Amino acid sequence: MSQHDTNPFAEEEVNPFADPSDKKGTGGGGGSFFSTSRLSPLPPEPFEPGATIDIPLDTHSTQDVKAKERELQAKEAELKRREEELRKREEAIKKAGIVIEVKNWPAFFPIIHNDIANEIPIHLQTIMYTAFSTLIGLAICLLYNMVTVTAAWSKGQGPIIWLLAVIYILTGIPGGFYLWYRPLYNAARNDSALRFGWFLLAYSIHIAFCVLAAVAPEFVFKEGSITGILAALSIFLYDRALGIMYFVGFGLFCCETLASIWVIQQVYMYFRGSGKAAEMKREVARQTMMAL
């Protein structure tokens, strides 16, 4: 094959900048008019970080977004309406003098409401904490008494003393809470003279019970049903281990009595010194006149 033979199917490169008059190409080469270098690609456009890219959304997606926005706005309006109703109810309850008490003690199993730090005035908090301690102390005394009496029953003392110990617990602990602790709590929180007076009366009965329990006379308590000094001496004569348990119960009732005497003394001093006694007399007289 000669050198002038060409392939009719071969690709030819076109140079748009070649001189048409130069039929053999520039530089005197033997190339033809169409045999030139390939075009170089265009440089890429620089990327701008701040530039926004408009991506067209279809009509269906736009409608979904607007529907969700309207739904969220409706829920927000409903939530605000309910919050406003709740606020108005709380204000109405406060104006009516109704206190909503949430059970918060003990923390692991709330059964009562007790928030001395936030609801009791600072000058009465020490008295309230001590009064609450006497309530817990009463529960400890009665529970320990039941354990000791159970031990005495197992040694032949009879089931009557155990039943009496159960009755002391079922009446003493709830009675102490509702008869004197809650009246004192509400009196200190609301500064009520009548409730202070009721507390002094009920707490005096509590102290009398603690004194009798510490002594344990036979004409009040059946022998062995309460861990007092007389029962401890009687049992210690034939069972020293059980007698020591009764002596421990006697010590617990003594501590409870001393703490309770301090509480009633402080409350009485506040009751007289703050003018609550005179205020209570006026309230009693006013309520008596209204009843007539």
C-alpha positions as CSV (number, residue, x, y, z in Angstrom):
1,M,0.0,0.0,0.0
2,S,1.4,3.4,-0.9
3,Q,1.9,6.3,1.5
4,H,-0.8,8.3,-0.1
5,D,-3.4,5.8,0.6
6,T,-5.8,6.9,3.4
7,N,-8.4,5.2,5.4
8,P,-11.8,6.7,4.6
9,F,-13.1,5.5,8.0
10,A,-10.4,7.0,10.2
11,E,-11.2,9.8,12.5
12,E,-9.8,13.1,11.5
13,E,-9.1,16.0,13.8
14,V,-10.2,19.5,12.7
15,N,-8.3,22.6,13.6
16,P,-10.6,25.6,13.4
17,F,-7.6,28.0,13.6
18,A,-5.7,26.6,10.7
19,D,-5.0,28.9,7.7
20,P,-7.1,27.8,4.7
21,S,-4.5,28.9,2.2
22,D,-1.9,26.6,3.8
23,K,-3.0,23.3,2.3
24,K,-0.2,21.4,3.9
25,G,-0.5,22.9,7.4
26,T,1.7,25.3,9.3
27,G,5.5,24.8,9.7
28,G,5.9,23.2,6.3
29,G,4.8,19.8,7.6
30,G,3.2,17.3,5.4
31,G,-0.1,17.3,7.3
32,S,-3.3,18.2,5.7
33,F,-5.7,21.0,6.5
34,F,-7.8,18.7,8.8
35,S,-4.9,17.0,10.7
36,T,-4.4,19.3,13.7
37,S,-4.4,18.9,17.5
38,R,-7.6,18.1,19.6
39,L,-9.5,20.9,21.3
40,S,-8.7,21.3,25.1
41,P,-11.7,21.1,27.5
42,L,-13.1,24.2,29.2
43,P,-12.0,24.9,32.7
44,P,-14.6,24.0,35.4
45,E,-16.6,26.8,37.0
46,P,-15.4,27.7,40.5
47,F,-17.7,26.6,43.4
48,E,-19.0,29.3,45.7
49,P,-19.9,28.1,49.2
50,G,-22.5,30.8,49.8
51,A,-24.3,30.2,46.6
52,T,-27.8,28.7,46.8
53,I,-29.1,26.1,44.5
54,D,-32.7,26.3,43.6
55,I,-34.2,22.8,43.5
56,P,-37.7,22.9,42.2
57,L,-40.2,21.1,44.4
58,D,-43.3,19.5,43.1
59,T,-46.7,20.8,44.1
60,H,-47.5,17.7,46.1
61,S,-44.5,18.1,48.5
62,T,-45.2,21.8,49.1
63,Q,-48.8,21.0,50.0
64,D,-47.6,18.4,52.5
65,V,-45.2,20.8,54.2
66,K,-47.9,23.5,54.5
67,A,-50.4,20.9,55.9
68,K,-47.9,19.9,58.6
69,E,-47.2,23.5,59.5
70,R,-50.9,24.1,59.9
71,E,-51.2,21.0,62.1
72,L,-48.3,22.1,64.3
73,Q,-49.8,25.5,64.7
74,A,-53.1,24.1,65.7
75,K,-51.5,21.8,68.3
76,E,-49.5,24.8,69.7
77,A,-52.7,26.9,70.0
78,E,-54.5,24.0,71.8
79,L,-51.6,23.6,74.2
80,K,-51.6,27.3,75.0
81,R,-55.3,27.2,75.6
82,R,-55.0,24.3,78.0
83,E,-52.2,26.0,79.9
84,E,-54.3,29.1,80.2
85,E,-57.2,27.1,81.6
86,L,-55.0,25.4,84.1
87,R,-53.5,28.7,85.3
88,K,-57.0,30.1,85.8
89,R,-58.1,27.0,87.8
90,E,-55.0,27.3,90.0
91,E,-55.7,30.9,90.7
92,A,-59.3,30.2,91.5
93,I,-58.3,27.4,93.9
94,K,-55.8,29.7,95.6
95,K,-58.5,32.4,96.0
96,A,-60.9,29.9,97.4
97,G,-58.3,28.9,100.1
98,I,-58.0,25.3,98.8
99,V,-54.6,23.8,99.1
100,I,-53.6,20.9,96.8
101,E,-51.3,18.6,98.7
102,V,-49.2,16.1,96.8
103,K,-48.0,13.1,98.7
104,N,-44.2,13.3,98.8
105,W,-43.0,11.5,101.9
106,P,-41.3,9.1,102.1
107,A,-39.7,9.5,98.7
108,F,-39.5,5.8,97.8
109,F,-43.2,5.3,98.7
110,P,-45.1,8.6,99.3
111,I,-48.0,8.2,101.7
112,I,-48.3,11.7,103.2
113,H,-47.6,15.3,102.3
114,N,-44.8,16.9,104.2
115,D,-42.9,20.0,102.9
116,I,-41.6,21.9,105.9
117,A,-38.8,23.7,104.1
118,N,-41.2,25.3,101.5
119,E,-44.5,25.7,103.3
120,I,-43.6,26.5,107.0
121,P,-42.3,30.0,108.0
122,I,-38.6,30.0,108.8
123,H,-39.1,30.8,112.5
124,L,-41.3,27.8,113.0
125,Q,-39.3,25.2,111.0
126,T,-37.2,24.0,114.0
127,I,-40.3,23.3,116.0
128,M,-41.9,21.5,113.0
129,Y,-38.9,19.4,112.3
130,T,-38.8,18.3,116.0
131,A,-42.5,17.6,116.1
132,F,-42.1,15.5,113.0
133,S,-39.3,13.7,114.7
134,T,-41.5,12.9,117.6
135,L,-44.1,11.4,115.2
136,I,-41.4,9.2,113.7
137,G,-40.2,8.4,117.2
138,L,-43.7,7.3,118.3
139,A,-43.8,5.0,115.3
140,I,-40.4,3.5,116.2
141,C,-41.5,3.0,119.9
142,L,-44.7,1.2,118.9
143,L,-43.0,-0.9,116.3
144,Y,-40.2,-1.9,118.6
145,N,-42.9,-2.6,121.3
146,M,-44.6,-5.0,118.9
147,V,-41.3,-6.9,118.2
148,T,-40.6,-7.2,121.9
149,V,-44.1,-8.3,122.7
150,T,-44.0,-10.9,119.9
151,A,-40.8,-12.3,121.5
152,A,-42.6,-12.4,124.9
153,W,-45.6,-14.2,123.3
154,S,-43.3,-16.8,121.8
155,K,-42.0,-17.5,125.3
156,G,-45.5,-18.2,126.7
157,Q,-46.9,-14.7,127.7
158,G,-50.1,-15.3,125.8
159,P,-51.6,-13.8,122.6
160,I,-53.6,-11.0,124.3
161,I,-50.5,-8.8,124.8
162,W,-49.7,-9.3,121.1
163,L,-53.2,-8.2,120.0
164,L,-52.9,-5.1,122.3
165,A,-49.5,-4.3,120.7
166,V,-51.1,-4.4,117.3
167,I,-53.9,-2.1,118.5
168,Y,-51.4,0.4,119.8
169,I,-49.8,0.6,116.4
170,L,-53.0,0.8,114.4
171,T,-54.4,3.6,116.6
172,G,-51.2,5.3,117.8
173,I,-49.4,6.1,114.5
174,P,-52.4,7.3,112.4
175,G,-53.9,9.0,115.5
176,G,-50.7,10.9,116.1
177,F,-50.5,12.1,112.5
178,Y,-54.2,13.2,112.2
179,L,-54.8,14.4,115.7
180,W,-51.8,16.5,116.5
181,Y,-49.2,16.6,113.7
182,R,-51.4,17.8,110.9
183,P,-53.1,20.4,113.1
184,L,-49.7,21.8,114.0
185,Y,-48.6,21.7,110.4
186,N,-51.7,23.5,109.2
187,A,-51.5,25.9,112.1
188,A,-47.9,26.9,111.3
189,R,-48.6,27.1,107.6
190,N,-51.8,29.2,107.8
191,D,-51.1,30.9,111.2
192,S,-54.4,29.6,112.6
193,A,-55.0,30.2,116.3
194,L,-57.7,27.6,116.6
195,R,-55.5,24.9,115.2
196,F,-52.7,25.8,117.6
197,G,-55.1,25.4,120.4
198,W,-56.3,22.0,119.1
199,F,-52.7,20.9,118.8
200,L,-51.9,21.8,122.4
201,L,-54.8,19.7,123.6
202,A,-54.1,16.6,121.5
203,Y,-50.4,16.7,122.1
204,S,-50.9,16.8,125.8
205,I,-52.8,13.5,125.4
206,H,-49.9,12.2,123.4
207,I,-47.4,13.1,126.1
208,A,-49.6,11.5,128.8
209,F,-49.6,8.2,126.7
210,C,-45.8,8.3,126.4
211,V,-45.4,8.8,130.2
212,L,-47.8,5.9,131.0
213,A,-46.1,3.7,128.4
214,A,-42.7,4.4,129.9
215,V,-44.1,3.4,133.4
216,A,-46.4,0.7,132.2
217,P,-48.8,0.4,135.2
218,E,-50.8,-2.7,135.4
219,F,-54.1,-0.9,135.8
220,V,-53.6,0.8,132.4
221,F,-51.7,-1.8,130.3
222,K,-51.9,-5.5,130.7
223,E,-48.6,-6.7,132.0
224,G,-46.2,-7.3,129.1
225,S,-48.3,-5.5,126.4
226,I,-46.1,-2.3,126.6
227,T,-42.3,-2.0,127.1
228,G,-42.4,0.1,130.3
229,I,-40.2,0.0,133.4
230,L,-42.6,-2.0,135.6
231,A,-43.1,-4.7,132.9
232,A,-39.3,-4.8,132.3
233,L,-38.6,-5.3,136.0
234,S,-41.2,-8.0,136.3
235,I,-39.9,-10.0,133.2
236,F,-36.3,-9.5,134.0
237,L,-36.7,-11.7,137.1
238,Y,-37.2,-14.8,135.1
239,D,-35.9,-13.9,131.6
240,R,-33.0,-11.5,131.4
241,A,-32.7,-11.4,127.7
242,L,-36.4,-10.5,127.3
243,G,-36.1,-8.1,130.2
244,I,-33.3,-6.2,128.5
245,M,-35.5,-5.8,125.4
246,Y,-38.2,-4.3,127.6
247,F,-35.6,-1.9,129.2
248,V,-34.6,-0.7,125.7
249,G,-38.3,-0.1,124.9
250,F,-38.5,1.9,128.2
251,G,-35.6,4.0,127.1
252,L,-37.2,4.7,123.8
253,F,-40.4,5.9,125.4
254,C,-38.4,8.1,127.8
255,C,-36.6,9.8,124.8
256,E,-40.0,10.3,123.1
257,T,-41.5,11.9,126.2
258,L,-38.6,14.4,126.6
259,A,-38.6,15.4,123.0
260,S,-42.4,15.9,123.1
261,I,-42.2,18.0,126.2
262,W,-39.8,20.3,124.5
263,V,-42.1,20.6,121.4
264,I,-45.2,21.5,123.4
265,Q,-43.2,24.0,125.5
266,Q,-42.0,25.8,122.4
267,V,-45.4,25.8,120.7
268,Y,-47.0,27.1,123.9
269,M,-44.4,29.9,124.2
270,Y,-45.1,30.9,120.6
271,F,-48.8,30.6,121.1
272,R,-48.8,33.0,124.1
273,G,-46.1,35.3,122.9
274,S,-47.6,35.9,119.4
275,G,-51.0,36.8,120.7
276,K,-52.6,33.6,119.4
277,A,-54.3,32.9,122.7
278,A,-56.3,36.1,122.6
279,E,-57.0,35.6,118.9
280,M,-58.3,32.1,119.6
281,K,-60.7,33.5,122.3
282,R,-62.0,36.0,119.9
283,E,-62.6,33.4,117.2
284,V,-64.3,31.1,119.6
285,A,-66.6,33.9,120.8
286,R,-67.4,35.0,117.2
287,Q,-68.2,31.4,116.1
288,T,-70.4,30.9,119.3
289,M,-72.3,34.1,118.5
290,M,-72.8,33.0,114.9
291,A,-74.1,29.6,116.0
292,L,-76.6,31.3,118.3
